[in-house]
Amino acid sequence: MSAYSSFAYVYDILMRDVNYEGWIDYIEQIFNRYGLKPRNIVELACGTGNIANRLAKRDYNVIGTDLSEDMLMVAQEKAADLEVPVIYLHQDMKEMMLPNELDCILCVCDGMNYILKESDLKQIFQSVYEHLKDGGLFIFDISSHYKLSHILGRNTFAENHKGVSYIWENYYDEKRGVCDFDLTLFVQEEKLYRKHTESHSQRAYREEEITSMLDKIPFKKMDFFDAFTFQKPNLESERIYFICQK
Ligand SMILES: C[S@@+](CC[C@H](N)C(=O)[O-])C[C@H]1O[C@@H](n2cnc3c(N)ncnc32)[C@H](O)[C@@H]1O
């Protein structure tokens, strides 16, 4: 089954300990640091809208795009409950169709690791650049090479929650530089649990691979930081933020 189909309906249960408000605070600190007061923001790979809906709640105009219709369905329902006017679009970020002159394009929580081919990633960086206004920001993060190869790769994780349990088996392939995740979910339906399986793959990019691709795009400024700080990443950084200004 394709990635983020069954998983979409339990994603928020499994992410419930993530401090999304703190995540938005960090994004707003980035806006301040780069002197940007954005109005129009696009979030690529927005998933179930945890970031997009919260940004809209803070009065930004937000469009969220994602490859998974199921994730978008959940995002849309949550936006309706929160009464926030986010526009959700079903789009592969490899074929971006967005308004021009955007203030900010975001992609957080691993979206770029799902782009397995360097040529696709380069083309995404170029399209993002073309859709930003002068001074606009491109903010994205990756799960680091260290995290995918040493923490997630070659490990199995399991969690047992009320109504949903999962087994997450990970295999890191050094040659491809890709971590393949096999997910088995057991979701309660009345007295029985239904088993679902799906597979995801994430590429373990090294920060220098990303910076050398970004160097070829004419951004005026480019920085990268250990996530949620403005410090340079260290050898054990698990999430790295890249910030590019047009
Ligand atoms: C780990 S989730 C992150 C979701 C969300 N950004 C968050 O913070 O919770 C990764 C998302 O990337 C999406 N994705 C993967 N490949 C994509 C692609 N080529 N284009 C658009 N979205 C993609 C998946 O469907 C999934 O919703």
Ligand as a Chemical Component Dictionary entry (heavy atoms), coordinates in Angstrom:
data_LIG
# 
_chem_comp.id                   LIG 
_chem_comp.type                 NON-POLYMER 
_chem_comp.pdbx_formal_charge   0 
_chem_comp.three_letter_code    LIG 
# 
loop_
_chem_comp_atom.comp_id 
_chem_comp_atom.atom_id 
_chem_comp_atom.alt_atom_id 
_chem_comp_atom.type_symbol 
_chem_comp_atom.charge 
_chem_comp_atom.model_Cartn_x 
_chem_comp_atom.model_Cartn_y 
_chem_comp_atom.model_Cartn_z 
_chem_comp_atom.pdbx_ordinal 
LIG C1  C1  C 0  6.414 12.990 8.118  1  
LIG S1  S1  S 1  5.045 13.621 7.193  2  
LIG C2  C2  C 0  5.124 15.337 7.684  3  
LIG C3  C3  C 0  3.789 15.999 7.680  4  
LIG C4  C4  C 0  3.730 17.412 8.226  5  
LIG N1  N1  N 0  4.662 18.304 7.549  6  
LIG C5  C5  C 0  3.936 17.478 9.731  7  
LIG O1  O1  O 0  4.739 18.297 10.162 8  
LIG O2  O2  O -1 3.304 16.721 10.485 9  
LIG C6  C6  C 0  5.682 13.652 5.543  10 
LIG C7  C7  C 0  4.665 14.051 4.496  11 
LIG O3  O3  O 0  5.331 14.179 3.240  12 
LIG C8  C8  C 0  4.396 13.852 2.227  13 
LIG N2  N2  N 0  5.117 13.614 0.965  14 
LIG C9  C9  C 0  6.007 12.653 0.684  15 
LIG N3  N3  N 0  6.456 12.775 -0.589 16 
LIG C10 C10 C 0  5.846 13.871 -1.121 17 
LIG C11 C11 C 0  5.883 14.504 -2.402 18 
LIG N4  N4  N 0  6.662 14.046 -3.397 19 
LIG N5  N5  N 0  5.112 15.607 -2.605 20 
LIG C12 C12 C 0  4.311 16.074 -1.613 21 
LIG N6  N6  N 0  4.224 15.496 -0.382 22 
LIG C13 C13 C 0  4.985 14.412 -0.135 23 
LIG C14 C14 C 0  3.686 12.634 2.797  24 
LIG O4  O4  O 0  2.481 12.344 2.122  25 
LIG C15 C15 C 0  3.519 13.060 4.263  26 
LIG O5  O5  O 0  2.285 13.692 4.464  27 
# 
loop_
_chem_comp_bond.comp_id 
_chem_comp_bond.atom_id_1 
_chem_comp_bond.atom_id_2 
_chem_comp_bond.value_order 
_chem_comp_bond.pdbx_ordinal 
LIG C1  S1  SING 1  
LIG S1  C2  SING 2  
LIG S1  C6  SING 3  
LIG C2  C3  SING 4  
LIG C3  C4  SING 5  
LIG C4  N1  SING 6  
LIG C4  C5  SING 7  
LIG C5  O1  DOUB 8  
LIG C5  O2  SING 9  
LIG C6  C7  SING 10 
LIG C7  O3  SING 11 
LIG C7  C15 SING 12 
LIG O3  C8  SING 13 
LIG C8  N2  SING 14 
LIG C8  C14 SING 15 
LIG N2  C9  SING 16 
LIG N2  C13 SING 17 
LIG C9  N3  DOUB 18 
LIG N3  C10 SING 19 
LIG C10 C11 SING 20 
LIG C10 C13 DOUB 21 
LIG C11 N4  SING 22 
LIG C11 N5  DOUB 23 
LIG N5  C12 SING 24 
LIG C12 N6  DOUB 25 
LIG N6  C13 SING 26 
LIG C14 O4  SING 27 
LIG C14 C15 SING 28 
LIG C15 O5  SING 29 
# 
